[in-house]
């Protein structure tokens, strides 16, 4: 058996065509989707990620802005900046790039973003809506994974899913999205006993633990769909996932690559949700007329 490779880049390119049409229609109505990214400090990974976001946003014709701040900025100053863009009608999406310096409470900053402009999906209001099955803004990586499973016609309903990792960014919202699609879901983590044995029960295995090549073929049920969220560097600086893809591909039915797997879809869903946010603001403006 050789796994079907689920290319996030291919799906991102496909979605971009429709997204471009949506942007053009909004512009015809006099509305340009606006996304502002607040970047604090000089973290290399954050710098690269933000550049990629800006490149994609500008290619779609967004009103795109990156605001850079020194790592010495105070929490109060950053909160004031968030409020400034909450009140700026030209922006429909606000993203504060994490991580933030130690003197700043990240939760406080995320909570200060207008939930309607929270295109990353991390505001407690949006997380709460997801939990009760009424999602609005959804964390972008899990949202992108669901899109990939649908694109490659991986059946979710009635299947057993195991999510390795319990973060608010990936693990918890991923489990909820799978449950909303009628999968039976188990969340595993660093304290889970007999992890390979548990993972082998999964028809859909989502791995988001941050340990390079941790998951081997011994974790995989034959024919399973394996989603690798990991972004790690090996001793030579090469980008690798949490899954040892060469041997897992021999057992799995579907497998996402690293790179060009989940990563491109995370940015795509951020831009997608910014466009959807612009549509909602446009509808609200029309209602007020």
C-alpha positions as CSV (number, residue, x, y, z in Angstrom):
1,X,0.0,0.0,0.0
2,X,1.2,3.5,-0.8
3,X,-0.7,6.4,0.8
4,X,-2.5,9.0,-1.3
5,X,-0.7,12.3,-0.6
6,X,-3.2,15.0,0.4
7,X,-1.7,18.2,-0.9
8,X,-2.7,21.3,1.0
9,X,-1.0,23.5,-1.6
10,X,-3.2,22.0,-4.4
11,X,-6.4,22.6,-2.4
12,X,-5.2,26.1,-1.4
13,X,-4.7,27.0,-5.1
14,X,-8.2,25.7,-5.9
15,X,-9.8,27.7,-3.1
16,X,-7.9,30.8,-4.1
17,X,-9.7,30.9,-7.5
18,X,-13.1,31.1,-5.8
19,X,-11.7,33.5,-3.2
20,X,-10.5,35.8,-5.9
21,X,-14.0,35.8,-7.5
22,X,-15.4,36.8,-4.1
23,X,-12.9,39.6,-3.6
24,X,-13.7,40.9,-7.1
25,X,-17.5,40.9,-6.3
26,X,-16.9,42.8,-3.1
27,X,-14.8,45.4,-4.8
28,X,-17.5,45.9,-7.4
29,X,-19.7,46.9,-4.5
30,X,-17.0,49.3,-3.2
31,X,-15.7,47.1,-0.4
32,X,-12.1,45.8,-0.2
33,X,-11.4,43.1,2.4
34,X,-9.0,44.4,5.0
35,X,-6.5,42.4,7.1
36,X,-4.1,43.9,9.6
37,X,-1.4,41.8,11.3
38,X,0.2,43.0,14.5
39,X,3.8,41.7,14.8
40,X,5.8,42.2,17.9
41,X,9.5,41.6,18.0
42,X,11.9,39.8,15.6
43,X,11.0,36.1,16.0
44,X,12.3,34.6,12.7
45,X,9.5,32.0,12.3
46,X,6.8,34.7,12.9
47,X,8.5,37.0,10.4
48,X,8.5,34.3,7.7
49,X,4.9,33.3,8.4
50,X,3.7,37.0,8.3
51,X,5.5,37.6,5.1
52,X,3.7,34.6,3.5
53,X,0.3,35.9,4.8
54,X,1.0,39.4,3.3
55,X,2.1,38.0,0.0
56,X,-1.1,35.9,-0.3
57,X,-3.3,38.7,0.9
58,X,-1.9,41.2,-1.6
59,X,-2.1,38.7,-4.4
60,X,-5.9,38.5,-3.8
61,X,-6.2,42.3,-3.7
62,X,-6.7,42.7,0.0
63,X,-6.2,45.9,1.9
64,X,-3.3,44.3,3.8
65,X,-1.2,45.9,6.5
66,X,1.6,44.6,8.8
67,X,2.1,46.7,11.9
68,X,5.5,46.0,13.4
69,X,6.3,46.8,17.1
70,X,9.4,46.5,19.2
71,X,9.7,43.6,21.6
72,X,9.7,46.3,24.4
73,X,6.1,47.4,23.8
74,X,4.0,47.3,26.9
75,X,0.8,45.3,27.3
76,X,-1.2,48.5,27.6
77,X,0.3,49.9,24.4
78,X,-0.5,46.8,22.5
79,X,-4.1,46.7,23.8
80,X,-4.5,50.3,22.6
81,X,-3.3,49.2,19.1
82,X,-5.8,46.4,19.1
83,X,-8.6,48.7,20.0
84,X,-7.5,51.1,17.3
85,X,-8.0,48.5,14.6
86,X,-11.2,47.2,16.3
87,X,-12.6,50.7,15.5
88,X,-11.1,51.0,12.0
89,X,-13.9,50.0,9.5
90,X,-11.4,49.5,6.7
91,X,-10.2,46.3,8.4
92,X,-12.4,43.2,8.7
93,X,-9.8,40.9,10.1
94,X,-7.2,41.4,12.9
95,X,-4.4,39.0,13.7
96,X,-2.0,39.3,16.5
97,X,1.0,37.1,15.6
98,X,2.0,34.8,18.5
99,X,4.1,34.2,20.5
100,X,4.3,37.6,22.3
101,X,7.1,38.8,24.6
102,X,6.9,37.6,28.2
103,X,5.7,41.0,29.6
104,X,2.5,40.6,27.6
105,X,-0.5,38.4,28.5
106,X,-1.4,36.7,25.2
107,X,-4.8,35.8,26.4
108,X,-5.6,39.3,27.3
109,X,-4.6,40.5,23.9
110,X,-6.6,37.9,22.0
111,X,-9.6,38.6,24.2
112,X,-9.4,42.3,23.3
113,X,-9.9,41.7,19.6
114,X,-13.4,42.3,18.3
115,X,-14.8,38.8,18.0
116,X,-16.2,39.6,14.6
117,X,-12.7,40.5,13.4
118,X,-11.1,37.5,15.0
119,X,-10.2,35.7,11.8
120,X,-7.8,33.4,13.7
121,X,-10.8,32.0,15.6
122,X,-9.2,32.1,19.1
123,X,-11.5,34.6,20.9
124,X,-13.5,33.0,23.7
125,X,-16.7,33.9,22.0
126,X,-15.7,32.1,18.8
127,X,-14.4,29.1,20.7
128,X,-17.6,29.0,22.7
129,X,-19.7,29.1,19.5
130,X,-17.7,26.2,18.2
131,X,-18.1,24.2,21.3
132,X,-22.0,24.5,21.2
133,X,-22.0,23.6,17.5
134,X,-22.7,27.1,16.1
135,X,-19.3,28.0,14.7
136,X,-18.6,31.4,13.3
137,X,-14.8,32.1,13.2
138,X,-12.9,28.8,13.5
139,X,-9.2,28.2,14.3
140,X,-7.6,28.1,10.9
141,X,-5.5,24.9,11.1
142,X,-8.4,22.6,12.1
143,X,-10.7,24.3,9.6
144,X,-8.2,23.7,6.9
145,X,-7.9,20.0,7.9
146,X,-11.6,19.5,7.6
147,X,-11.5,21.1,4.1
148,X,-8.7,18.7,3.1
149,X,-10.5,15.7,4.4
150,X,-13.5,16.7,2.3
151,X,-11.4,17.5,-0.8
152,X,-9.9,14.0,-0.8
153,X,-13.3,12.4,0.1
154,X,-12.2,10.9,3.4
155,X,-15.3,9.8,5.1
156,X,-15.7,11.3,8.6
157,X,-19.2,10.2,9.8
158,X,-19.2,7.1,11.9
159,X,-15.4,6.9,11.8
160,X,-13.0,6.7,14.8
161,X,-10.7,9.7,15.1
162,X,-7.7,10.2,17.4
163,X,-6.2,13.6,17.9
164,X,-2.7,13.6,19.4
165,X,-2.4,17.0,21.1
166,X,-4.8,19.0,23.2
167,X,-3.9,22.7,22.4
168,X,-6.5,25.4,22.0
169,X,-5.0,26.1,18.6
170,X,-5.3,22.7,17.1
171,X,-6.2,19.7,19.3
172,X,-9.4,20.8,21.1
173,X,-11.1,22.6,18.1
174,X,-10.0,19.8,15.8
175,X,-11.8,17.3,18.0
176,X,-14.9,19.4,18.1
177,X,-15.0,19.8,14.3
178,X,-14.7,16.0,13.9
179,X,-17.5,15.4,16.5
180,X,-19.7,17.9,14.6
181,X,-19.2,15.6,11.6
182,X,-20.3,12.6,13.6
183,X,-16.9,11.0,14.2
184,X,-16.1,9.3,17.5
185,X,-13.2,11.2,18.8
186,X,-10.4,10.6,21.4
187,X,-7.9,13.3,22.4
188,X,-4.5,11.9,23.3
189,X,-1.6,13.8,24.8
190,X,1.7,13.5,26.6
191,X,0.2,11.6,29.6
192,X,-1.7,9.1,27.5
193,X,-0.7,5.5,28.2
194,X,-0.1,3.0,25.3
195,X,-0.3,5.8,22.7
196,X,0.7,3.6,19.7
197,X,-2.0,1.1,20.6
198,X,-4.6,3.9,20.9
199,X,-3.5,5.5,17.6
200,X,-3.9,2.2,15.8
201,X,-7.6,2.3,16.4
202,X,-8.0,5.5,14.4
203,X,-9.5,5.7,10.9
204,X,-8.4,9.4,11.1
205,X,-5.3,10.3,13.0
206,X,-4.4,14.0,13.5
207,X,-0.9,14.5,14.9
208,X,-0.1,17.9,16.5
209,X,2.4,17.3,19.2
210,X,5.6,19.1,18.1
211,X,8.0,16.2,18.2
212,X,9.7,15.5,14.9
213,X,9.2,12.0,13.4
214,X,7.6,10.8,16.6
215,X,4.8,8.9,14.9
216,X,6.0,5.8,13.1
217,X,4.2,3.1,11.2
218,X,3.5,1.2,14.5
219,X,1.0,4.0,15.3
220,X,-1.0,3.5,12.1
221,X,-4.1,1.5,11.3
222,X,-3.8,0.2,7.7
223,X,-5.7,2.5,5.4
224,X,-6.0,5.3,7.9
225,X,-6.0,9.0,7.0
226,X,-3.0,10.6,8.7
227,X,-2.9,14.4,9.2
228,X,0.6,15.7,10.1
229,X,0.4,19.2,11.7
230,X,4.0,19.1,13.0
231,X,6.5,21.8,11.9
232,X,9.9,20.8,13.3
233,X,13.6,21.1,12.2
234,X,15.9,18.1,12.2
235,X,19.6,18.3,13.1
236,X,20.4,19.5,9.6
237,X,17.8,22.3,9.7
238,X,15.4,20.4,7.4
239,X,11.7,21.0,7.9
240,X,10.0,17.8,9.1
241,X,6.6,16.8,10.5
242,X,5.6,14.9,13.6
243,X,5.1,11.8,11.4
244,X,7.9,9.7,9.9
245,X,6.3,10.0,6.5
246,X,8.4,7.6,4.5
247,X,7.4,4.6,6.6
248,X,3.9,5.7,7.5
249,X,3.1,6.1,3.8
250,X,3.5,2.3,3.5
251,X,0.6,1.7,5.8
252,X,-1.7,4.7,5.7
253,X,-4.4,5.3,3.1
254,X,-4.0,9.1,3.1
255,X,-1.2,11.3,4.3
256,X,-0.5,15.0,4.4
257,X,3.1,16.0,3.5
258,X,5.4,18.4,5.3
259,X,5.8,21.0,3.8
260,X,2.9,21.7,1.4
261,X,0.4,19.9,3.6
262,X,-1.5,21.6,6.4
263,X,0.6,24.8,6.3
264,X,-0.8,26.3,3.1
265,X,-4.3,25.6,4.3
266,X,-3.8,27.5,7.5
267,X,-3.1,30.7,5.7
268,X,-5.8,30.0,3.2
269,X,-8.5,29.7,5.9
270,X,-7.3,32.9,7.5
271,X,-7.8,34.8,4.2
272,X,-11.1,32.9,3.6
273,X,-12.4,34.0,7.0
274,X,-11.3,37.6,6.3
275,X,-13.4,37.6,3.1
276,X,-16.4,36.1,5.0
277,X,-16.0,38.7,7.7
278,X,-16.0,41.5,5.0
279,X,-19.2,40.0,3.6
280,X,-20.8,40.1,7.1
281,X,-19.7,43.7,7.7
282,X,-21.2,44.6,4.3
283,X,-24.5,43.0,5.2
284,X,-24.6,44.8,8.5
285,X,-23.9,48.1,6.8
286,X,-26.8,47.5,4.4
287,X,-29.2,46.6,7.2
288,X,-28.4,50.0,8.9
289,X,-29.3,51.9,5.8
